[in-house]
Amino acid sequence: VGALGMTMLSFANRVVLRHTGRIAEASPLALVGLIIMFSAGITRVTASLLDGSVLWMALSAGAWALPFLLFLLEHGAKLWRRSLPRPEPDTTPSPILRLER
């Protein structure tokens, strides 16, 4: 629950930012989502240790779904708008790769 969810959120966050022309760094809201996702995994393990309590399972499910809602709130509009203009790549060769005669 926790590891797979955190991997999906982290990867999706990076993909959305890079494919829309933004810098790929986690926002505070993304970090909060990852912390909530981690707590979902801990809550799920706790639920199984407490004889599969329905309350703990429901809390785990809610804590697992909430970060995806936060992801949509943060990135949903970016996916509907045009991407930011990308800078032109630097075509000058690296000094390491340049062959001088």
Secondary structure as UniProt FT lines:
FT   HELIX           2..19
FT   TURN            20..21
FT   HELIX           28..49
FT   TURN            50..52
FT   HELIX           54..80
FT   TURN            95..97
//
